[in-house]
Amino acid sequence: LYFPKITPRIKNGKQLFAHHVYTRINDSNTPKNASADIDKVEYLWRKRFGIGMSVVEKLKIYLSKTNDWVYNDELSFFIINMIHYILLK
């Protein structure tokens, strides 16, 4: 979980903080007053953006998400709509 600002929710009397990444490894959660280790955060981002995946693994994902396909009438083929993220300054 990533929270961009302090959340009004309080769990077990402890508040979740802004800019912290919380993970669960096996049976252990990240403490409420700390953030996940940087190697765990990097792994989560790599997994989220598909960095390090093989071509076959990416192809399987693209083929499973047919709702992201857009048909181009002029060229008579489908285009995969991969623009899901906008970087803001």
C-alpha positions as CSV (number, residue, x, y, z in Angstrom):
1,L,0.0,0.0,0.0
2,Y,1.1,3.6,-0.7
3,F,-0.5,6.6,0.8
4,P,0.2,10.0,-0.8
5,K,-1.1,11.8,2.3
6,I,-2.0,11.1,5.9
7,T,-5.2,9.1,5.9
8,P,-8.0,9.8,8.3
9,R,-8.3,6.1,9.0
10,I,-6.8,4.8,12.2
11,K,-6.1,1.1,12.7
12,N,-5.5,-0.3,16.1
13,G,-4.9,3.2,17.4
14,K,-2.1,3.9,14.9
15,Q,-2.2,6.3,12.0
16,L,-0.8,5.5,8.6
17,F,1.7,8.1,7.3
18,A,2.2,9.8,4.0
19,H,4.9,8.6,1.6
20,H,5.3,5.3,3.3
21,V,5.1,2.0,1.5
22,Y,3.6,-0.9,3.6
23,T,4.2,-4.5,2.7
24,R,3.5,-7.9,4.1
25,I,6.3,-10.5,3.9
26,N,5.2,-14.0,5.0
27,D,3.5,-13.4,8.3
28,S,5.0,-10.0,9.1
29,N,3.6,-6.6,8.2
30,T,5.7,-3.4,7.9
31,P,5.4,-1.5,11.2
32,K,2.9,1.4,11.0
33,N,5.5,3.9,11.9
34,A,8.1,2.7,9.3
35,S,8.3,2.2,5.6
36,A,9.2,-1.0,3.7
37,D,12.8,-1.8,2.9
38,I,14.0,-0.2,-0.3
39,D,14.7,-3.6,-2.0
40,K,11.0,-4.6,-1.3
41,V,9.8,-1.2,-2.7
42,E,12.0,-1.6,-5.8
43,Y,10.6,-5.2,-6.3
44,L,7.0,-3.9,-6.1
45,W,7.7,-1.1,-8.7
46,R,9.5,-3.5,-11.0
47,K,6.5,-6.0,-10.8
48,R,4.0,-3.2,-11.3
49,F,5.6,-1.9,-14.5
50,G,6.7,-5.2,-15.8
51,I,10.4,-4.5,-15.7
52,G,12.4,-7.7,-16.0
53,M,9.6,-9.7,-17.6
54,S,10.4,-11.9,-20.6
55,V,8.7,-11.1,-23.9
56,V,6.5,-14.2,-23.6
57,E,5.3,-13.1,-20.1
58,K,4.4,-9.7,-21.5
59,L,2.7,-11.2,-24.5
60,K,0.5,-13.3,-22.2
61,I,-0.5,-10.2,-20.3
62,Y,-1.3,-8.3,-23.5
63,L,-3.4,-11.2,-24.8
64,S,-5.3,-11.6,-21.6
65,K,-6.3,-7.9,-21.5
66,T,-8.5,-7.6,-24.7
67,N,-10.3,-4.6,-23.2
68,D,-7.1,-2.6,-23.8
69,W,-7.1,-3.3,-27.5
70,V,-8.2,-0.6,-30.0
71,Y,-9.1,-1.4,-33.6
72,N,-7.6,0.9,-36.2
73,D,-10.0,1.0,-39.3
74,E,-7.4,2.6,-41.6
75,L,-4.7,0.0,-40.9
76,S,-7.1,-3.0,-40.3
77,F,-5.5,-4.2,-37.1
78,F,-5.6,-3.9,-33.4
79,I,-3.4,-1.6,-31.3
80,I,-2.7,-2.3,-27.7
81,N,-3.5,0.8,-25.6
82,M,-0.5,0.8,-23.3
83,I,-0.6,4.4,-22.1
84,H,-1.9,4.0,-18.5
85,Y,0.4,6.4,-16.7
86,I,0.9,10.2,-17.0
87,L,4.0,11.7,-15.3
88,L,3.3,15.1,-13.8
89,K,5.9,17.6,-12.9
